[in-house]
Amino acid sequence: MVMTDDFNALLERIITFRDQRDWKQFHNPKDMAISIVLESAELLEHFQWKDSKEVENHLKTNKNDIADELADVLYWVLLISNDLGINISKALSNKMDKNEAKYPIEKTKGKHLKYTEI
């Protein structure tokens, strides 16, 4: 499986954005990985301390902000995978193959156990 045209277009836009600003010099794997965590934490803030009903209400008025945070996470995932020479689409497909083997339907359907507990 190869990266989709959408991912390729997004990646080209991200690289152009970065390169036009001469930011590649700051983008080492450690700092990009940290950026993924930081952006993920900003996503988590939307849900922290909220019960199911509060999350439902929060989504009604903050969906665009949540979308921005998800986009920030994806930005860094696409950029670091590119810089490390990882085809993220292929990596995800390979990981799904492993997950399907670890979590067979007949043993895991409707359960939230870790694979070591099934």
Buried (B, 14 or more C-beta within 10 A) or exposed (E): EEBEEEBEEBBEEBBEEBEEEEEEEEBEEEEBEEBBEEBBEBBEEBEEEEEEEEEEEBEEEBEEBBEEBBEBBBBBBBBBBBBEEEBBBEEBEEEEEEEEEEBEEEEBEEEEEEEEEE
